[in-house]
Amino acid sequence: MPPTETLSPQWINSALSRTSFAWLALGFLLLLSLGAWQYSAHEIARNNEERFQYRAQKQTEVLVGRMHDYERVLRGSAGLFAASETVSRQEWRAYVTQLQLGQSLPGILGTGFAMMLPKSALSAHEAAIRAEGFPDYRVHPAGERELFSSIIYLEPVSGRNLLAFGYDMYAEPVRREAMDRARDSGEPALSGRVQLIQENGRDVQPGFLIYLPVYRNGRPQDSVEQRRLALVGFVYSPFRAFDLMRSIFGTGGGDLEVEVYDDKVQPENLLYASERGARQARHQIDLQPVIAGHRWTVRFRSSAQFEADTGSPLPMMILLGGLAFGGFLFSVLYLNARHRQGMEAAAAELARRRDEYLTLVENVPGTVFRSGLEAPWHVQHISRGIEVLTGEPPARFLSGELSLGGLIVAEDRAEVAAAVAAAIAGRRSYDIAYRINSPAGGVQWVSERGRAWYDEAGKAQWLDGVIVDITEQKSAEEHLRAASLYARSLIEASLDPLLAIGADGTIMDANSASGRVVGVPRETLIGSEFRRYFTAPASAAGFYRQVFELGYVIDYPLAIRQSSGEQIDILFSAIIFRDESGEVAGAVAAGRDVTRLRRAQLELEETNREIRALRQMTDLLQAAPSLEEAYTVIRNSMDTLFPHSAGACFMREDDSEQLRRTVFWGEAQPPSISIDVGDCWALRTARTYAAPAGPSLVPRCPHSGDESTACLCIPLHLHEQSLGVIYLGASAAESSGLHHERRLRLANMAADSISLALANLRLRDSLRAQSLSDPLTGLFNRRFMEETQARELSRLSRISRPMAVAMVDVDRFKDFNDAFGHEAGDLVLQKIAGVMLAFRRGMDVACRYGGEEFVLILPEISVDAARERFEEFRRAIAALALEFEGQALPGITVSIGVAFFPQQGTSSAELIRAADRALYAAKHAGRNRVVLADEAQATPVAGT
Ligand SMILES: Nc1nc2c(ncn2[C@@H]2O[C@H](COP(=O)(O)OP(=O)(O)OP(=O)(O)O)[C@@H](O)[C@H]2O)c(=O)[nH]1
């Protein structure tokens, strides 16, 4: 792409809109900053290195120059020897003192002369020096050597130098090497690292020496051999390395740190070090000057001061400046890009929304418009929907040729204008329906919703709204209203309750019949809880819950207690209904008032119950074996039939005028236990008699108690024969109206049943009595005796009690009959029966066994007591005074045989047989006596 295109405004705009451009710029600036930083740092380091090396070179040159100076001093000293045959001690001192080496060349320890001595000359030499005034002089160290050297001059002669006087340096290898080199070369020779003899133990330092040979004057010195032969001795200077170097390099604190090594850099070779410590220096260089034929290594290192002086903040400033600028530029570009992106997105969103809005507006069912605030509402914008609505294109409205107001039918315009004006004034939206002239020539309904737009000052500027054709909706509403009215009238036409119930049990709607049945206005029902109107709210709640669970319920019984106290029984049926979405919206419940039906049912059930009880009473009475049991049946049955009534049955005995209360029922006991026939109105009138409760002109029977109860008396009779009366008491409620009628009818039916049953029982008792009694004597007959005896035996065996059975026979009755006639005999039998009845006690039974035989049964009696009583009876018979037809009859006697239960038997037949045997024994024993069965057995009777 050509550069012009690359840098075109569009490209720049596009680039500035991308955050990647900002990142790119940031990266570029970072690289640039790093490059500049590296370059400047490198340049500065290089300059410093050059400066450092320069300084090291200079220092080395100073060192070498200083050492040359020392060489020159030695050459001068050698020259002193060359100029003279001999150099005396004084001359040497004068010469050295003149040099003022301490000031001019500080660092030198001294300048001396060592003489070479063969072994043979040693003693003479020592003697000669001693002779000079040094009596202690001797060459040292002592030892056997071929060649000696001895320091004989050393100036200044003071301090440490005194120690060197007479010292044989040639005896020490390092020094000897330098001395040999100097001798052979004729040049100054620097020794290796030594400890000087002058070191006296304080501030011991490394040292070295420079030797220059002194040859005998006049001797050839061209070759090594010649020089060896010509050698006299050496002028030399000893140096304490630290002192010397300090004088050269200063006392430290400079730019450089210096270490001087003898030859190689090794710790044992160290001659001098300006600093102690192992700081890592930034610059370092080793230089190796050769001094007097001997190589040193001088190590220079940049000092902290040098590094501080040469350190420059510029690279860091360049880096930081670059970073800061990069960051700043990045921020500007990034924020700018984001801002541009935001702007572009907002512009795109705006465009999208505008498109959406236009799409929405055009798709809104109806016509969307913006118009003036007042009639006739000329439009500023209007959607294409207007053409569908009116048949007129939007352009005609936009041009002002047509207006919205012009569409409205004349009768509705004022109303529309008023609604719009009110909405504008009230700053709210309006929603109105009105009619417009249809393009087809008719009228159509539209709905218009709109709202004014207000400026910041609150002044309405225009109307925005939408107009929708609602002609069909209006028509549907009309139909719906008609249908609704029809449905309502149907619902209201129902005489039974119809309700709509929500799932929460709230009544949503109810017809008027509902209000009528419940006893509250229909409006009160709607919105209230369904269950609250029922006697059993929980059951009512159960009803609608069941409806919503099952979907429907049929004939659910509920009851309403009206304010009057009357209970209405309703059968509810209900089914759920759903809304348009299929969700259950509620339930429609229809109630059916079944109160009358229910009452009829209850009445029927009551009647059935009564009939059942009546029939049961009748059946039981028919089956009752005795009057007593019949009265028990009557009491229980009357209690069941008339549960709230006390009552009693009064029975007439024979033709007596008094009635005895035979049974009563109910909680309240009737006051009388007997009544006279004349006291009861029912008995007097022979018909049912009723007297109400409370004060009344109707007289009450005296036996009916006080006025609190109603009195109902029903005569019991059969075939004109009065049997008695039934009395029934009742409360005022029970004795009124229909209840009374039912009660009366039921009581009469009960009385009829009771009359019949009691009459039957009486008749049966009478017949029975006849069948069991002897007509002549009135005593029980043999049949009764056998029944009774069997029953008594069963009872006594259960309770383990005895019984006596006596057979009584009239003595010689045949003779009596024959003498006085049969009728007189009957009279006798009747008289005996009378005695027996009088004799009888408690549960004793007397009966005529047959002919002139009688049986007496005495339950629960001992043998002795029985004997005594039968004796008494026998005597009573014998004492009878008999008379027949005015004629006295002779007395009669009876014989009595007695058997005992259980001694003589456990059955009726066994006992009778035993008694009969005893009777037979009594007859044979002479009659008119009592014989017990065990006595009869003991005394066998002849002829039996
Ligand atoms: N008058 C009368 N006599 C009766 C009746 N029943 C039975 N007799 C008589 O009673 C008599 C019984 O007589 P027997 O059984 O021979 O004995 P007895 O004459 O009483 O003599 P002993 O019993 O041995 O003392 C008979 O003559 C019967 O006719 C009755 O109902 N009336």
The ligand as a MOL file (V3000), in Angstrom:
LIG
                    3D

  0  0  0     0  0            999 V3000
M  V30 BEGIN CTAB
M  V30 COUNTS 32 34 0 0 0
M  V30 BEGIN ATOM
M  V30 1 N -116.0810 -88.6630 97.4670 0
M  V30 2 C -115.0470 -88.8930 96.7030 0
M  V30 3 N -114.4210 -90.0400 96.8350 0
M  V30 4 C -113.3680 -90.3570 96.0650 0
M  V30 5 C -112.8480 -89.3950 95.1430 0
M  V30 6 N -111.7620 -89.9410 94.5360 0
M  V30 7 C -111.6010 -91.1960 95.0560 0
M  V30 8 N -112.5420 -91.4380 95.9900 0
M  V30 9 C -112.7300 -92.6040 96.7240 0
M  V30 10 O -111.6470 -92.8500 97.5700 0
M  V30 11 C -111.6090 -94.2020 97.8850 0
M  V30 12 C -110.2730 -94.7190 97.9730 0
M  V30 13 O -110.2620 -95.9300 98.6390 0
M  V30 14 P -109.0630 -96.8570 98.8120 0
M  V30 15 O -108.0000 -96.4490 97.8550 0
M  V30 16 O -109.4860 -98.2120 98.5580 0
M  V30 17 O -108.5470 -96.7240 100.2840 0
M  V30 18 P -109.2190 -96.2910 101.6350 0
M  V30 19 O -110.5210 -96.6570 101.6140 0
M  V30 20 O -109.0100 -94.8000 101.7070 0
M  V30 21 O -108.3110 -96.9520 102.6360 0
M  V30 22 P -106.8730 -96.7240 102.9310 0
M  V30 23 O -106.3380 -95.8500 101.9050 0
M  V30 24 O -106.1230 -97.9700 102.8770 0
M  V30 25 O -106.8220 -96.0420 104.2160 0
M  V30 26 C -112.4550 -94.8620 96.8350 0
M  V30 27 O -113.6470 -95.3700 97.3470 0
M  V30 28 C -112.7970 -93.7590 95.8490 0
M  V30 29 O -114.1170 -93.9060 95.2980 0
M  V30 30 C -113.5000 -88.1570 95.0290 0
M  V30 31 O -113.1230 -87.2910 94.2470 0
M  V30 32 N -114.6250 -87.9830 95.8400 0
M  V30 END ATOM
M  V30 BEGIN BOND
M  V30 1 1 1 2
M  V30 2 2 2 3
M  V30 3 1 2 32
M  V30 4 1 3 4
M  V30 5 2 4 5
M  V30 6 1 4 8
M  V30 7 1 5 6
M  V30 8 1 5 30
M  V30 9 2 6 7
M  V30 10 1 7 8
M  V30 11 1 8 9
M  V30 12 1 9 10
M  V30 13 1 9 28
M  V30 14 1 10 11
M  V30 15 1 11 12
M  V30 16 1 11 26
M  V30 17 1 12 13
M  V30 18 1 13 14
M  V30 19 2 14 15
M  V30 20 1 14 16
M  V30 21 1 14 17
M  V30 22 1 17 18
M  V30 23 2 18 19
M  V30 24 1 18 20
M  V30 25 1 18 21
M  V30 26 1 21 22
M  V30 27 2 22 23
M  V30 28 1 22 24
M  V30 29 1 22 25
M  V30 30 1 26 27
M  V30 31 1 26 28
M  V30 32 1 28 29
M  V30 33 2 30 31
M  V30 34 1 30 32
M  V30 END BOND
M  V30 END CTAB
M  END
